Amino acid sequence: MKILNLLFGFVLGKKYIYNVYYGIIGAGIAQVEIPEIIIHRDIPCYRIVASGYTNKFFSLIFNVNNRVESYIDTHNLRTIRYEKHLNEGTW
């Protein structure tokens, strides 16, 4: 975990929450967390979850509810698995 903390400043188990603005208008929330280290295909991996969503007001204009999950090898920081779930717009 030390290398990930040194490179990116992230701490295992901590959630980082950011307010997102479109100009001066509050549009939503973005968050990043590393909830755990898991074993995926016999490889220890950081499980990194990033999500972003619009607030109620901005969702009336353009709705966003996205989630990205990555499994990163703890030894060499290579991506082992990547999932992207996008829910944007009204269609």
MARPA-692775 format. One record per residue (C-alpha): x, y, z. Coordinates in steps of 0.001 Angstrom, whole numbers, padded with zeros to 6 digits, always signed. Example, Ala and Ser with C-alpha at 12.3 -4.5 7.8 and 13.67 -1.06 7.14 Angstrom:
# residues 2
+012300-004500+007800 +013670-001060+007140 
END
This chain:
# residues 91
+000000+000000+000000 +002929+002317+000544 +003620+002717-003186 +000009+003662-003972 -000029+006103-001082 +003242+007697-002206 +002208+007974-005856 -001375+009123-005473 -001906+009994-001811 -004722+007459-001399 -005169+005481+001809 -006750+002027+001990 -010276+002229+003392 -010658+005988+003033 -013244+007611+000749 -012408+010860-001046 -015425+012995-001944 -015324+015981-004300 -017961+018531-005261 -018363+018944-009029 -019312+022282-010576 -020426+023363-014025 -019111+026907-013921 -020431+028254-010631 -023392+025850-010492 -023080+022812-008245 -023594+019823-010530 -022919+016774-008383 -020469+014609-006508 -017420+012558-007509 -015821+010065-005154 -012862+007702-005157 -012101+004969-002662 -009872+001945-002192 -012091-000149+000065 -009965-003285+000194 -007230-005493-001172 -008690-008572-002849 -007313-011675-004534 -008311-011813-008211 -007008-014754-010261 -004436-015465-007536 -003107-011883-007713 -003427-009489-004753 -005118-006344-006069 -006227-002955-004859 -009944-002619-005565 -010482+000990-006624 -014004+002342-007001 -014737+005735-008557 -018216+007126-009002 -019855+010322-010068 -023429+011483-010064 -025384+014659-010558 -027464+016322-007865 -031268+016594-008122 -031199+020027-009730 -028588+019253-012380 -030215+015884-013124 -033149+017838-014559 -030748+019158-017222 -028502+016126-017716 -028511+013059-015493 -025246+011248-014681 -024789+008170-012500 -021437+006537-013332 -019330+003932-011586 -015867+002635-012515 -014146-000223-010729 -010515-001258-011229 -008403-004037-009803 -004749-002990-009708 -001899-005433-009010 -000379-004449-005647 +003171-005305-006750 +003557-003548-010097 +000389-001395-010331 -000808-003022-013567 -004530-003096-014248 -005897-006630-013869 -009603-005877-014317 -011609-002805-015314 -015382-002281-015274 -017222+000814-016407 -020928+001344-015745 -022277+004510-017356 -025744+005934-016993 -025858+009347-018660 -028569+011435-020242 -032245+010630-020516 -032313+008063-023322 
END
